[in-house]
Amino acid sequence: MAGRIDETLPFHPLNIAVLTISDTRDETTDTSGGTLVERLTTAGHVLKGKAIVHDEVDAIRSQLRIWIEDPDVDVVLTTGGTGFSPRDVTPEAVKPLFRRELEGFSVVFHLASLGTVGVATLQSRALAGQAEDTFVFCVPGSTGACRDAWDLVLAEELDSRFRPCSLVGQIPRFRGICP
């Protein structure tokens, strides 16, 4: 049986920060970060921060470390820098911060986006992992990819009512909520 949302269970909102990684976007043109913010707040989660940094390893790590060290941030969603252009360095910046990589996220994201963009999904180096007690999900910078990542993967995985169990039960303040 596939997973499902159990509406009889309480919803536990997560505190989520959104990081856009781009050399060209600003607050007025950041539709990808805006899509993630809209989706997470509509789902009932709390936006704990939003930032835009350039495609530079130090800039990415610096902002991520701020949120990873903040006990009020449960999850960080990044958008951008996961492709193959010379400036795309998100995986190189983020992987060293992980104590555990969540390899399955990349697999599930690619399966989901295969249905919307076809084999072009191969051009993404989407990834996720746990840095300290914070989960970090890195998705491509297109608005469509952010929509696919949230609607087809993250909406359920970050919903405490998802069964058999969501990732929420692995976050310290929610440990023990999964049966």
C-alpha positions as CSV (number, residue, x, y, z in Angstrom):
1,M,0.0,0.0,0.0
2,A,1.3,3.4,-0.9
3,G,1.8,6.1,1.7
4,R,-1.1,8.5,2.6
5,I,-1.9,11.5,4.7
6,D,-3.8,10.5,7.8
7,E,-6.1,13.4,8.5
8,T,-7.0,12.1,11.9
9,L,-3.5,12.8,13.2
10,P,-2.2,16.3,14.3
11,F,-0.2,18.4,11.8
12,H,3.1,19.5,13.2
13,P,4.4,22.6,11.3
14,L,8.1,22.7,10.5
15,N,10.3,25.8,10.6
16,I,11.7,26.1,7.1
17,A,14.3,28.5,5.6
18,V,14.6,29.0,1.8
19,L,17.9,29.8,0.1
20,T,18.1,30.8,-3.5
21,I,21.5,30.3,-5.1
22,S,21.9,32.5,-8.2
23,D,24.1,35.1,-9.8
24,T,21.2,36.7,-11.5
25,R,18.1,36.6,-9.2
26,D,17.0,39.2,-6.7
27,E,13.9,39.4,-4.5
28,T,11.8,40.7,-7.5
29,T,12.9,38.0,-9.9
30,D,13.2,35.0,-7.6
31,T,10.3,33.0,-8.7
32,S,11.8,29.7,-7.6
33,G,12.4,30.8,-4.1
34,G,9.0,32.4,-4.1
35,T,7.3,29.2,-5.2
36,L,8.9,27.3,-2.4
37,V,7.8,30.0,0.1
38,E,4.3,30.0,-1.2
39,R,4.1,26.2,-1.1
40,L,5.5,25.7,2.4
41,T,3.4,28.4,4.0
42,T,0.2,27.3,2.2
43,A,0.9,23.8,3.6
44,G,1.0,25.3,7.1
45,H,4.7,25.4,7.8
46,V,6.6,28.5,9.1
47,L,9.0,30.5,7.0
48,K,12.0,31.1,9.3
49,G,14.2,32.8,6.8
50,K,14.8,33.6,3.1
51,A,18.0,34.6,1.4
52,I,19.7,34.9,-1.9
53,V,23.4,34.2,-2.4
54,H,25.7,34.0,-5.4
55,D,26.9,30.7,-6.8
56,E,29.9,30.6,-4.6
57,V,30.9,27.9,-2.2
58,D,31.7,30.2,0.7
59,A,28.6,32.2,0.3
60,I,26.4,29.1,0.2
61,R,28.1,27.5,3.2
62,S,28.0,30.7,5.2
63,Q,24.3,31.1,4.9
64,L,23.6,27.4,5.5
65,R,25.7,27.4,8.6
66,I,23.7,30.2,10.1
67,W,20.5,28.2,9.7
68,I,22.0,24.9,10.6
69,E,23.2,26.3,13.9
70,D,19.8,27.9,14.6
71,P,17.7,25.5,16.8
72,D,14.6,27.2,15.4
73,V,15.2,26.0,11.8
74,D,14.2,22.4,11.1
75,V,14.6,22.3,7.3
76,V,16.4,24.3,4.7
77,L,15.3,24.2,1.1
78,T,17.8,25.5,-1.5
79,T,17.1,26.2,-5.1
80,G,19.7,26.7,-7.8
81,G,23.2,25.7,-8.6
82,T,22.6,22.0,-9.1
83,G,23.2,21.8,-12.8
84,F,26.4,21.4,-14.8
85,S,27.4,24.9,-15.8
86,P,30.8,26.0,-14.4
87,R,29.1,28.3,-11.8
88,D,26.8,25.5,-10.4
89,V,28.5,24.6,-7.1
90,T,25.7,23.8,-4.8
91,P,26.5,20.1,-4.3
92,E,30.2,20.9,-3.8
93,A,29.3,23.5,-1.2
94,V,26.6,21.5,0.7
95,K,27.8,17.9,0.7
96,P,30.7,18.6,3.2
97,L,28.2,19.9,5.7
98,F,26.2,16.7,5.8
99,R,26.8,14.1,8.4
100,R,24.3,11.9,6.5
101,E,23.2,12.0,2.9
102,L,19.6,11.3,2.1
103,E,20.3,9.5,-1.2
104,G,16.7,8.5,-1.7
105,F,15.6,12.1,-2.2
106,S,17.6,12.4,-5.4
107,V,16.1,9.2,-6.7
108,V,12.5,10.1,-5.9
109,F,13.0,13.7,-7.2
110,H,14.3,12.4,-10.5
111,L,11.5,9.8,-10.8
112,A,8.9,12.6,-10.2
113,S,10.5,15.1,-12.5
114,L,10.9,12.5,-15.2
115,G,7.1,12.8,-15.7
116,T,7.3,16.6,-16.2
117,V,10.6,17.2,-18.0
118,G,11.6,13.8,-19.3
119,V,15.2,12.8,-19.5
120,A,16.2,16.4,-18.9
121,T,16.0,15.5,-15.2
122,L,19.5,13.9,-15.7
123,Q,20.9,17.5,-15.8
124,S,20.1,18.0,-12.2
125,R,22.3,17.1,-9.3
126,A,19.5,17.5,-6.7
127,L,20.5,16.2,-3.3
128,A,19.5,16.2,0.4
129,G,21.0,15.3,3.7
130,Q,21.2,16.0,7.4
131,A,23.6,18.7,8.6
132,E,23.7,18.5,12.4
133,D,19.9,18.1,13.2
134,T,18.8,20.2,10.2
135,F,17.6,18.6,7.0
136,V,18.7,20.3,3.8
137,F,17.1,19.7,0.4
138,C,18.8,21.1,-2.7
139,V,16.7,21.4,-5.9
140,P,17.2,23.0,-9.3
141,G,16.7,26.7,-9.8
142,S,13.8,26.5,-12.2
143,T,10.3,27.3,-10.9
144,G,9.0,24.1,-12.5
145,A,11.6,22.0,-10.6
146,C,10.7,23.7,-7.3
147,R,7.0,23.0,-8.0
148,D,7.8,19.3,-8.8
149,A,10.1,19.0,-5.7
150,W,7.4,20.4,-3.4
151,D,4.2,19.0,-5.0
152,L,5.5,15.5,-5.8
153,V,8.0,14.8,-3.0
154,L,8.4,17.3,-0.2
155,A,4.8,18.0,0.6
156,E,4.3,14.5,1.9
157,E,7.8,13.9,3.3
158,L,7.5,17.0,5.4
159,D,3.9,16.4,6.6
160,S,3.8,14.8,10.0
161,R,0.6,13.0,9.1
162,F,2.1,11.1,6.2
163,R,2.1,7.3,6.9
164,P,3.8,5.0,7.3
165,C,6.1,7.8,8.6
166,S,7.5,11.1,7.5
167,L,10.9,12.6,8.0
168,V,9.4,14.9,10.6
169,G,9.8,12.2,13.2
170,Q,13.6,12.5,12.8
171,I,13.7,16.1,13.8
172,P,14.6,16.5,17.5
173,R,11.6,18.4,18.7
174,F,9.3,15.9,17.0
175,R,11.1,12.6,17.7
176,G,8.7,9.9,18.7
177,I,5.7,11.1,16.7
178,C,5.8,8.2,14.3
179,P,4.3,4.9,15.5
